[in-house]
Amino acid sequence: MKRKSLFALSAVIVVAAAALVPVLWSGGDNLHNGSAMAATPADQAALIKKGEYLARAGDCIACHTVRGGKQFAGGLPMATPFGTMFTPNITPDDQYGIGKWTQDDFYRAMHTGRSKDGSLLYPGFPFTSYTKVTRADSDAIYAYLRSVTPVNVASRPHELKFPFNQRNMLIGWRTLFFREGEYKADPTKSVEWNRGAYLIEGLGHCGMCHTSINAMGGPVSSAAFAGGLIPLQNWYAPSLTSNKEAGLGDWETKDIADLLKTGVSSRGAVFGPMAEVVHNSLQYMSDADINAMATYLKTIPQKSEAPEALQLETSEKFGGELLKQGQKIYADNCAKCHAENGLGMPHAFPPLANNQSIQMPSAVNPIRMVLNGGYPPSTDGNPHPYGMPPFAQALSNTEVAAVVTYIRMSWGNHGTAVSPQQVSDLRSAPLD
């Protein structure tokens, strides 16, 4: 069953996809005369290595590399409510990649959300977070991307519905939701805390999933890190501000760091999109940076209330029937790993009793885990993760609803009953 998931990656918001399309640009500032300043081979090698690390921190590979495809060649389809968008080629290919981009062009995209020709980029490319990245770090990422193998593959044009294919509409969006500016350290906080804030709010762009978005595709700033359903992925990124969900107020910093670095901790494990984040990105980060991120996350203000429930109401009588049915299904299918008392066998099989991720108002994640199964990421700290088998073929919608209802309402858990309709809605949801 589902262990606590701290994040869920999301590279998609409702109006989104990266649009670093290489086109000619004329005009604008040229802070570095369009090229890197002279450097010794050793200096350049160090810069590239730094850029590779930072590109990992930003999880660039997740959006710009199709599974089984050439690294950073783009082409990943990103479904949004307004059409499908495709990530661009960011290899140093002169024709289709960023081979003719300068450091200034790259920084402009990162910092201002404008392409090489000054055109506006769609906010699926997380420039609202990347604007916080320093010029030095942007230049390092640029140097790294210039060092990878060029791929001569054209970026596929987006397939957006009218009027969302009109980039000039982004002017209003930017006015409402974008504030340009590099990260400014808080002098009242430690160096470690500020490093963590820089990584979480900037390159990590964690708020893109853990902050709800409104009908315009903009973040609800008053609900920062308060959780949200990832559009069209049908995974729920839990609230980090409520101890009723994934709030970190009562977590030890070490448990947060373990979860980020290895995907498992004494408090739970990550599955779904967040497992990909750990696998692609976080496991490669230094212990110092992981600890800095954990230090910052630990201080996010906690609220007593959880976000508004995102599930259908189930009658008390029907919920009681599901609970009784779910007990037998659990004994037959789940107890061998998770134990009759729901305590599991950590770290191999997570506890379900007193598991906040099971009891959240949104039942999306436990339903998805029962239907589709999954594994925590394979990392150096957890090289052979135990997995959860899928039950979509073995259990009906009512049976899945029953067993999820049982685990949400047993052993002192305070979750609510789940309806078969919720299961039906999620059964055909995409896995990625």
ROZAPA-528727 format. One line per field, with one value per residue (C-alpha): residue number from 1; x, y, z; residue in three letters; chain. Coordinates in pm, 1 decimal. Example, Ala and Ser with C-alpha at 12.3 -4.5 7.8 and 13.67 -1.06 7.14 Angstrom:
# ROZAPA-528727
i <- 1/2
xx <- 1230.0/1367.0
yy <- -450.0/-106.0
zz <- 780.0/714.0
aa <- ALA/SER
ch <- A/A
***
This chain:
# ROZAPA-528727
i <- 1/2/3/4/5/6/7/8/9/10/11/12/13/14/15/16/17/18/19/20/21/22/23/24/25/26/27/28/29/30/31/32/33/34/35/36/37/38/39/40/41/42/43/44/45/46/47/48/49/50/51/52/53/54/55/56/57/58/59/60/61/62/63/64/65/66/67/68/69/70/71/72/73/74/75/76/77/78/79/80/81/82/83/84/85/86/87/88/89/90/91/92/93/94/95/96/97/98/99/100/101/102/103/104/105/106/107/108/109/110/111/112/113/114/115/116/117/118/119/120/121/122/123/124/125/126/127/128/129/130/131/132/133/134/135/136/137/138/139/140/141/142/143/144/145/146/147/148/149/150/151/152/153/154/155/156/157/158/159/160/161/162/163/164/165/166/167/168/169/170/171/172/173/174/175/176/177/178/179/180/181/182/183/184/185/186/187/188/189/190/191/192/193/194/195/196/197/198/199/200/201/202/203/204/205/206/207/208/209/210/211/212/213/214/215/216/217/218/219/220/221/222/223/224/225/226/227/228/229/230/231/232/233/234/235/236/237/238/239/240/241/242/243/244/245/246/247/248/249/250/251/252/253/254/255/256/257/258/259/260/261/262/263/264/265/266/267/268/269/270/271/272/273/274/275/276/277/278/279/280/281/282/283/284/285/286/287/288/289/290/291/292/293/294/295/296/297/298/299/300/301/302/303/304/305/306/307/308/309/310/311/312/313/314/315/316/317/318/319/320/321/322/323/324/325/326/327/328/329/330/331/332/333/334/335/336/337/338/339/340/341/342/343/344/345/346/347/348/349/350/351/352/353/354/355/356/357/358/359/360/361/362/363/364/365/366/367/368/369/370/371/372/373/374/375/376/377/378/379/380/381/382/383/384/385/386/387/388/389/390/391/392/393/394/395/396/397/398/399/400/401/402/403/404/405/406/407/408/409/410/411/412/413/414/415/416/417/418/419/420/421/422/423/424/425/426/427/428/429/430/431/432
xx <- 0.0/95.3/366.1/399.9/499.6/673.2/651.8/519.8/710.1/546.9/675.2/326.6/93.3/-220.6/-79.6/255.9/561.5/915.7/969.5/1339.8/1303.7/1624.5/1549.9/1765.7/1761.5/1876.2/1898.8/1902.2/2185.6/2500.0/2648.1/2923.3/2960.1/2763.2/3027.3/3201.7/3499.0/3836.6/3908.4/4173.9/4076.8/4078.5/3851.2/3612.9/3605.1/3518.5/3245.2/3095.5/3103.1/2927.2/2669.7/2602.0/2534.0/2299.8/2117.5/2059.2/1928.0/1683.7/1589.2/1626.6/1648.1/1295.3/1132.0/1390.5/1462.7/1210.3/1240.5/1483.6/1566.6/1874.2/1968.4/1820.6/1684.0/1334.3/1012.7/843.4/466.1/310.2/-67.4/-248.4/-618.6/-548.5/-370.1/-44.3/292.4/631.2/958.7/1236.1/1580.4/1834.9/2146.2/2413.3/2291.2/2318.4/2007.4/1755.0/1911.9/2074.5/2402.1/2363.7/2245.4/2479.0/2515.8/2302.6/2027.3/2023.7/2017.4/1739.6/1527.6/1600.8/1562.3/1290.8/1104.6/1187.6/1335.0/1634.2/1424.3/1255.2/928.6/742.9/787.8/504.4/523.4/556.9/921.9/948.7/1100.2/883.5/1116.9/1431.7/1429.7/1578.5/1886.2/2206.0/2383.8/2685.3/2475.5/2291.8/2625.9/2742.8/2430.6/2479.2/2841.1/2729.6/2455.3/2707.6/2926.9/2671.3/2640.1/2444.9/2130.9/2002.7/1632.8/1374.6/1154.0/797.3/548.9/294.6/-64.8/-257.5/-621.0/-720.0/-676.1/-404.8/-176.1/-151.6/162.3/56.9/-199.1/93.4/138.8/-160.5/-58.5/289.4/148.0/-55.2/179.9/543.0/787.5/1133.9/1438.3/1727.1/1700.3/1784.6/1925.3/1740.2/1999.7/1807.6/1854.6/2158.7/2371.0/2239.0/1875.1/1930.1/2098.7/1799.4/1553.9/1749.2/1734.0/1370.6/1229.7/1464.3/1614.5/1400.4/1076.4/897.7/607.7/493.7/340.2/286.6/97.8/-252.8/-317.7/-622.2/-834.1/-581.0/-295.3/-138.7/-21.4/-245.5/12.8/-189.7/-169.9/201.7/312.6/-39.9/-75.2/-251.8/-365.3/-119.4/-325.5/-386.1/-137.2/-390.0/-138.1/-183.5/115.0/50.5/41.9/373.6/204.1/-40.3/52.8/-269.7/-98.9/273.6/336.5/691.0/648.1/687.7/947.4/1311.0/1540.5/1724.3/1401.2/1334.6/1692.5/1672.9/1349.8/1496.6/1825.5/1716.4/1339.3/1282.5/1299.2/1166.2/857.0/775.6/873.0/805.2/614.5/475.7/617.9/824.2/1002.6/1122.4/1245.4/1455.9/1581.0/1670.0/1776.5/1791.8/1996.9/2286.6/2291.8/2551.8/2469.9/2526.9/2266.8/2018.7/2056.9/2011.9/1688.8/1566.7/1653.5/1447.9/1152.9/1143.5/1074.6/780.7/498.9/249.4/-125.7/-380.1/-625.4/-582.7/-677.3/-1035.5/-1136.8/-1096.2/-1309.0/-1671.7/-1881.5/-1976.5/-2278.6/-2210.5/-2408.1/-2230.0/-1898.0/-1969.2/-2037.4/-1714.3/-1521.0/-1645.5/-1574.0/-1233.0/-1123.3/-1145.7/-977.4/-696.0/-647.4/-632.8/-410.6/-228.5/-166.2/125.5/336.6/165.1/65.2/-276.3/-221.7/-116.6/233.2/410.4/780.1/974.5/1171.8/1066.0/689.3/555.7/317.9/-39.0/-146.9/-107.8/17.7/-79.6/-62.1/-336.2/-566.9/-541.8/-868.0/-763.8/-760.8/-602.3/-261.3/-366.9/-618.2/-347.2/-111.4/-367.1/-460.0/-117.1/136.3/479.3/830.4/1027.6/1326.4/1637.9/1913.4/2256.0/2097.0/1816.6/1949.6/1692.2/1356.9/1059.2/760.3/383.9/213.2/-78.8/-429.3/-615.4/-675.6/-751.9/-993.7/-1310.2/-1376.4/-1588.6/-1322.5/-1050.3/-1276.4/-1342.0/-979.4/-875.4/-1166.8/-1050.4/-692.9/-811.4/-1044.7/-863.9/-596.5/-683.2/-667.5/-917.5/-970.6/-1310.7/-1468.5/-1382.2/-1644.0/-1618.7/-1671.0/-1346.0/-1170.0/-1338.1/-1223.8/-863.8/-849.6/-788.6/-566.1/-217.1/60.2/319.8
yy <- 0.0/364.8/507.5/874.6/1056.1/1386.2/1530.0/1436.4/1563.2/1742.6/1894.1/1993.7/2278.9/2361.4/2595.3/2432.5/2305.7/2415.6/2628.2/2684.9/2685.0/2797.9/3101.3/3394.6/3697.8/4050.2/4317.1/4317.4/4329.4/4132.8/4100.6/3862.2/3959.4/3647.4/3397.5/3256.6/3449.1/3294.9/3001.9/2737.6/2378.9/2291.2/2583.8/2488.1/2124.5/2235.3/2463.6/2181.3/1947.5/2209.1/2258.6/1885.6/1878.9/2177.8/2029.2/1722.6/1945.8/2099.0/1753.6/1881.2/1528.2/1446.8/1680.8/1700.3/1330.2/1080.7/738.5/543.4/853.4/1070.5/1272.8/1625.5/1584.6/1678.5/1553.4/1450.6/1498.7/1689.3/1666.1/1970.6/2058.0/2296.2/2057.3/1866.7/2036.3/1892.7/1968.4/2113.9/1992.2/2156.9/1983.6/2206.8/2133.6/2445.6/2372.0/2238.9/2278.7/2561.5/2552.8/2917.2/3033.7/3250.0/3259.0/3571.7/3399.3/3107.4/3328.5/3537.7/3222.8/3112.2/3452.6/3624.6/3344.7/3477.4/3281.6/3376.9/3610.8/3765.1/3574.8/3462.7/3107.3/2894.8/2848.7/2470.7/2564.3/2664.3/3007.8/3134.1/2928.6/2941.8/3320.7/3273.9/3094.7/3301.2/3411.2/3199.8/2883.5/2957.7/2993.8/2662.0/2480.0/2642.6/2521.1/2168.3/2160.2/2286.7/1986.4/1712.2/1533.8/1740.7/1574.5/1688.0/1644.8/1916.6/2022.1/1910.6/2199.2/2224.1/2120.7/2374.5/2468.2/2823.4/3067.1/2905.1/2879.5/3258.6/3348.9/3709.6/3582.2/3511.7/3884.1/3888.6/3561.4/3695.2/4014.7/3813.6/3528.5/3606.8/3806.0/3824.6/3820.4/3609.4/3454.2/3693.8/3538.6/3594.2/3746.7/3619.7/3257.5/3030.3/2971.3/2614.1/2727.9/2978.8/2715.4/2488.4/2765.3/2846.8/2484.9/2419.7/2747.4/2776.7/2482.9/2226.3/2410.1/2198.2/2440.7/2354.4/2033.9/2103.9/2430.4/2424.4/2603.8/2805.7/2803.6/3027.6/2788.3/3014.7/2914.7/2995.3/3195.0/3189.9/2810.2/2767.7/2408.1/2321.7/2037.5/1988.1/1740.5/1726.9/1801.9/1502.6/1287.5/1210.1/1195.5/1410.9/1606.9/1618.6/1930.3/2008.3/2258.9/2030.6/1750.8/1583.5/1518.5/1538.9/1824.5/1805.9/1978.9/1657.2/1496.3/1470.4/1649.7/1321.3/1151.1/1428.5/1404.2/1024.2/1047.8/1301.8/1117.8/752.6/757.5/579.9/678.7/561.3/773.4/626.7/613.5/795.1/651.9/782.2/1105.0/1179.1/847.0/972.2/1294.6/1103.1/863.3/1128.1/1409.8/1404.9/1089.5/1260.6/1565.8/1611.7/1530.5/1895.9/2012.5/1741.9/1842.7/2207.5/2124.1/1920.8/2206.9/2449.9/2212.5/2148.8/2519.5/2557.5/2701.2/2434.3/2484.5/2288.0/2254.8/2027.9/2137.6/2101.3/1741.4/1636.7/1324.2/1227.0/1178.5/820.9/748.9/624.5/304.2/226.0/314.8/59.4/-208.7/-127.2/-138.3/-489.3/-612.7/-448.2/-632.2/-966.7/-834.6/-693.7/-1024.6/-1213.3/-974.6/-728.9/-865.3/-1085.3/-773.9/-503.0/-725.2/-783.1/-488.7/-258.5/-203.2/-355.0/-436.3/-109.8/-32.9/-316.0/-289.5/38.8/71.2/163.9/222.2/587.3/663.2/1020.5/964.5/702.1/936.0/1254.9/1409.0/1309.9/931.8/958.3/818.4/504.4/424.2/462.9/239.7/-40.8/-17.0/30.2/-73.0/81.3/92.5/345.6/464.3/251.8/458.2/398.8/411.8/174.1/-27.5/-309.5/-152.8/-369.3/-299.7/-301.5/-529.1/-390.8/-514.3/-346.0/-677.4/-874.0/-641.9/-467.7/-99.3/-185.1/-418.3/-155.9/100.0/-147.4/-225.4/141.0/229.6/-37.6/86.8/449.5/368.2/93.1/77.8/426.5/585.2/866.7/863.3/852.6/592.6/575.9/536.0/290.4/588.9/741.8/416.4/408.2/763.3/672.3/327.3/466.2/751.9/773.7/608.4/882.9
zz <- 0.0/-8.8/209.0/272.8/-40.2/27.5/-321.1/-653.9/-947.4/-1179.6/-1487.6/-1599.6/-1509.9/-1695.8/-1958.1/-1978.3/-2152.1/-2191.2/-2497.7/-2531.4/-2908.6/-3082.0/-3298.3/-3397.7/-3171.0/-3233.4/-2970.4/-2590.6/-2338.8/-2398.6/-2053.4/-2157.2/-2523.8/-2615.0/-2509.4/-2206.5/-2078.0/-2140.2/-1912.8/-1879.3/-1973.0/-1602.7/-1522.0/-1801.6/-1688.5/-1336.5/-1468.7/-1675.1/-1376.9/-1166.1/-1441.3/-1461.2/-1088.2/-1110.9/-1410.2/-1192.8/-915.2/-1163.3/-1298.6/-1654.9/-1790.1/-1673.6/-1926.0/-2201.4/-2251.9/-2385.0/-2224.3/-2439.8/-2645.6/-2686.3/-2381.2/-2381.7/-2737.0/-2620.4/-2773.8/-2449.0/-2485.2/-2197.6/-2187.0/-2049.8/-2035.6/-2325.3/-2558.9/-2586.7/-2567.5/-2654.4/-2482.3/-2696.8/-2795.5/-2562.1/-2695.1/-2856.8/-3209.8/-3425.2/-3630.9/-3379.7/-3035.9/-2843.3/-3037.2/-3140.0/-2800.5/-2594.3/-2219.2/-2223.8/-2421.7/-2181.0/-1872.6/-2027.4/-2065.2/-1709.9/-1549.8/-1751.1/-1927.5/-2273.2/-2561.6/-2775.3/-2987.8/-2685.1/-2729.2/-2417.3/-2291.4/-2161.1/-1782.3/-1802.8/-1832.7/-1464.9/-1517.3/-1229.8/-1008.8/-1223.2/-1209.1/-859.9/-1002.5/-991.1/-1306.9/-1210.4/-1177.0/-1501.5/-1681.8/-1536.9/-1660.0/-2000.1/-2011.1/-1927.1/-2190.7/-2446.4/-2361.0/-2428.5/-2762.8/-3018.9/-3152.3/-3491.6/-3417.5/-3463.8/-3175.1/-3237.0/-3246.3/-2968.5/-3034.0/-2828.7/-2868.0/-2957.6/-2790.0/-2577.3/-2878.6/-2879.9/-2685.7/-2641.0/-2390.0/-2159.1/-2095.2/-1863.0/-1698.9/-1627.7/-1481.0/-1233.7/-1147.8/-1232.0/-1021.7/-1176.3/-951.1/-820.4/-476.0/-195.5/119.5/444.2/680.0/982.7/873.3/859.3/551.2/540.9/554.5/274.4/58.0/110.9/27.7/-288.5/-404.5/-307.9/-440.7/-739.1/-926.0/-744.3/-838.7/-576.2/-552.4/-904.3/-769.7/-402.9/-461.1/-606.2/-932.5/-1026.6/-1340.9/-1515.3/-1448.8/-1190.0/-842.9/-547.5/-353.6/-33.0/-39.7/-111.0/-47.1/72.2/-178.8/-507.5/-768.8/-1058.3/-1370.9/-1598.1/-1407.3/-1135.5/-854.8/-550.4/-421.6/-46.8/161.0/327.6/555.9/736.5/974.8/866.1/533.1/464.6/700.4/826.2/1158.5/1358.0/1130.2/1227.5/983.1/924.0/812.7/561.7/432.1/403.8/206.4/-34.4/-84.8/-94.9/-140.0/192.5/557.8/889.8/817.4/476.2/111.3/-214.4/-508.8/-835.8/-982.7/-671.8/-709.4/-1048.0/-891.1/-640.4/-907.1/-1166.0/-940.5/-564.0/-513.7/-694.4/-471.5/-201.1/159.1/243.8/-8.7/93.2/456.9/360.1/177.4/473.7/708.9/500.1/456.1/829.2/886.3/645.9/860.9/963.2/963.4/1160.3/875.0/574.0/220.1/108.5/43.6/-319.5/-314.1/-353.9/-43.8/47.3/265.8/617.1/555.1/230.4/391.3/666.3/407.7/224.7/551.8/630.3/277.3/276.7/590.2/411.6/96.2/309.1/491.8/161.6/-34.1/189.5/538.7/435.2/374.4/576.9/872.7/1023.5/1257.6/972.7/1112.7/811.7/812.9/759.0/550.8/320.1/364.7/499.1/792.0/708.4/1066.7/1167.1/815.2/732.0/356.2/389.4/580.4/371.5/249.9/-102.2/-149.0/-494.1/-402.5/-210.5/-484.4/-749.3/-553.0/-518.1/-885.1/-1038.7/-776.3/-781.4/-644.7/-450.0/-655.1/-675.5/-515.3/-366.4/-23.4/-124.2/-421.2/-406.8/-317.7/-236.2/-457.1/-448.8/-707.7/-909.5/-831.9/-1118.0/-1291.7/-976.3/-796.8/-913.5/-854.7/-552.2/-411.8/-451.6/-285.3/-4.5/74.7/52.5/279.5/525.2/547.0/576.5/867.2/1063.0/1337.3/1455.6/1110.0/1062.0/686.6/518.6/294.9/-74.9/-346.2/-638.4/-869.5/-749.3/-836.8/-1177.0/-1249.2/-1168.9/-1327.2/-1673.8/-1559.9/-1713.0/-1515.2/-1571.1
aa <- MET/LYS/ARG/LYS/SER/LEU/PHE/ALA/LEU/SER/ALA/VAL/ILE/VAL/VAL/ALA/ALA/ALA/ALA/LEU/VAL/PRO/VAL/LEU/TRP/SER/GLY/GLY/ASP/ASN/LEU/HIS/ASN/GLY/SER/ALA/MET/ALA/ALA/THR/PRO/ALA/ASP/GLN/ALA/ALA/LEU/ILE/LYS/LYS/GLY/GLU/TYR/LEU/ALA/ARG/ALA/GLY/ASP/CYS/ILE/ALA/CYS/HIS/THR/VAL/ARG/GLY/GLY/LYS/GLN/PHE/ALA/GLY/GLY/LEU/PRO/MET/ALA/THR/PRO/PHE/GLY/THR/MET/PHE/THR/PRO/ASN/ILE/THR/PRO/ASP/ASP/GLN/TYR/GLY/ILE/GLY/LYS/TRP/THR/GLN/ASP/ASP/PHE/TYR/ARG/ALA/MET/HIS/THR/GLY/ARG/SER/LYS/ASP/GLY/SER/LEU/LEU/TYR/PRO/GLY/PHE/PRO/PHE/THR/SER/TYR/THR/LYS/VAL/THR/ARG/ALA/ASP/SER/ASP/ALA/ILE/TYR/ALA/TYR/LEU/ARG/SER/VAL/THR/PRO/VAL/ASN/VAL/ALA/SER/ARG/PRO/HIS/GLU/LEU/LYS/PHE/PRO/PHE/ASN/GLN/ARG/ASN/MET/LEU/ILE/GLY/TRP/ARG/THR/LEU/PHE/PHE/ARG/GLU/GLY/GLU/TYR/LYS/ALA/ASP/PRO/THR/LYS/SER/VAL/GLU/TRP/ASN/ARG/GLY/ALA/TYR/LEU/ILE/GLU/GLY/LEU/GLY/HIS/CYS/GLY/MET/CYS/HIS/THR/SER/ILE/ASN/ALA/MET/GLY/GLY/PRO/VAL/SER/SER/ALA/ALA/PHE/ALA/GLY/GLY/LEU/ILE/PRO/LEU/GLN/ASN/TRP/TYR/ALA/PRO/SER/LEU/THR/SER/ASN/LYS/GLU/ALA/GLY/LEU/GLY/ASP/TRP/GLU/THR/LYS/ASP/ILE/ALA/ASP/LEU/LEU/LYS/THR/GLY/VAL/SER/SER/ARG/GLY/ALA/VAL/PHE/GLY/PRO/MET/ALA/GLU/VAL/VAL/HIS/ASN/SER/LEU/GLN/TYR/MET/SER/ASP/ALA/ASP/ILE/ASN/ALA/MET/ALA/THR/TYR/LEU/LYS/THR/ILE/PRO/GLN/LYS/SER/GLU/ALA/PRO/GLU/ALA/LEU/GLN/LEU/GLU/THR/SER/GLU/LYS/PHE/GLY/GLY/GLU/LEU/LEU/LYS/GLN/GLY/GLN/LYS/ILE/TYR/ALA/ASP/ASN/CYS/ALA/LYS/CYS/HIS/ALA/GLU/ASN/GLY/LEU/GLY/MET/PRO/HIS/ALA/PHE/PRO/PRO/LEU/ALA/ASN/ASN/GLN/SER/ILE/GLN/MET/PRO/SER/ALA/VAL/ASN/PRO/ILE/ARG/MET/VAL/LEU/ASN/GLY/GLY/TYR/PRO/PRO/SER/THR/ASP/GLY/ASN/PRO/HIS/PRO/TYR/GLY/MET/PRO/PRO/PHE/ALA/GLN/ALA/LEU/SER/ASN/THR/GLU/VAL/ALA/ALA/VAL/VAL/THR/TYR/ILE/ARG/MET/SER/TRP/GLY/ASN/HIS/GLY/THR/ALA/VAL/SER/PRO/GLN/GLN/VAL/SER/ASP/LEU/ARG/SER/ALA/PRO/LEU/ASP
ch <- A/A/A/A/A/A/A/A/A/A/A/A/A/A/A/A/A/A/A/A/A/A/A/A/A/A/A/A/A/A/A/A/A/A/A/A/A/A/A/A/A/A/A/A/A/A/A/A/A/A/A/A/A/A/A/A/A/A/A/A/A/A/A/A/A/A/A/A/A/A/A/A/A/A/A/A/A/A/A/A/A/A/A/A/A/A/A/A/A/A/A/A/A/A/A/A/A/A/A/A/A/A/A/A/A/A/A/A/A/A/A/A/A/A/A/A/A/A/A/A/A/A/A/A/A/A/A/A/A/A/A/A/A/A/A/A/A/A/A/A/A/A/A/A/A/A/A/A/A/A/A/A/A/A/A/A/A/A/A/A/A/A/A/A/A/A/A/A/A/A/A/A/A/A/A/A/A/A/A/A/A/A/A/A/A/A/A/A/A/A/A/A/A/A/A/A/A/A/A/A/A/A/A/A/A/A/A/A/A/A/A/A/A/A/A/A/A/A/A/A/A/A/A/A/A/A/A/A/A/A/A/A/A/A/A/A/A/A/A/A/A/A/A/A/A/A/A/A/A/A/A/A/A/A/A/A/A/A/A/A/A/A/A/A/A/A/A/A/A/A/A/A/A/A/A/A/A/A/A/A/A/A/A/A/A/A/A/A/A/A/A/A/A/A/A/A/A/A/A/A/A/A/A/A/A/A/A/A/A/A/A/A/A/A/A/A/A/A/A/A/A/A/A/A/A/A/A/A/A/A/A/A/A/A/A/A/A/A/A/A/A/A/A/A/A/A/A/A/A/A/A/A/A/A/A/A/A/A/A/A/A/A/A/A/A/A/A/A/A/A/A/A/A/A/A/A/A/A/A/A/A/A/A/A/A/A/A/A/A/A/A/A/A/A/A/A/A/A/A/A/A/A/A/A/A/A/A/A/A/A/A/A/A/A/A/A/A/A/A/A/A/A/A/A/A/A/A/A/A/A/A/A
***
